[in-house]
Amino acid sequence: MITLVSSSLISHIQENCESVVLKGIGPQPVIGKLIKNTAISIGHTTMYWDVCVIDMTDTIILGLDFLNA
């Protein structure tokens, strides 16, 4: 599972980002944008990670890819 970020947190999405189809979020597939090397700060630590930006009510959902790293 990839880390998901709300589109409300990302002010500018580049046009050349890869579009991805996400399944399992609800009854309909969701289209997201894959953004590579996004800065994620937790406390005093900043990591750069690939995330998928979608319209959602949560701010961020850390995926197993991030939690396993």
N, C-alpha and C positions, 0 to 999 in steps of 0.2 A: 504494500500500500504506500502510495506516495504522499508526501506532506501537502496538505491543502491550505491555501491562504485566501482569505476573503478579498474580493476585488475592492472593497472599501479601504484596504490598507495600501494598495498599490496605486500610486497616482498616475503612473505612465506605463503602459504596456506597449512594447515595440511591435510594429506591424509584422515583423518577420518571425515572431514566436510561433512555435509549433502548436497547432490545435490538437487536442486529445479528447477522446470520448470516454467519460467515466460512467461505469455501471455500478449499481448497488447502492446509490445514494437515495434513490426513490424509485417510483414506478417508471419514470422516463429517464433515458440517458442524459447526462449533463455534458455540455461542451466546455472545456477549460483551455487555458493557455499555459504551456510549459515554459517556465522562465528559469534559465540556468544561472548558477552562481549567485543566488539571492542571499543577502546578508540576513542571518537570523541571530539575534542577540538574546541571550538568557543570562541574566545577572551581568557579570563583567566579562563574559565569554561571547565572542562573535564567531560564528561558523558560516561558511558559504555553502549553500545547498540548492539543488534543483527542486523547485516547487511548482505546483499547479494552482493557478489563480482561477477561482470560480465565484459566482454570486452565491453567497451563503450567509446565514445569520451568525454563525460562529466566526470568531476572529481568525483562528488558526487551529488546524487539527494536525498534530504531529503524526506522521506516518511511521510504519514499522521500519522503513528504510532509514529514517533519522534515528529512531530509538535503538536500533540494532548497531549503529555506527559507534 
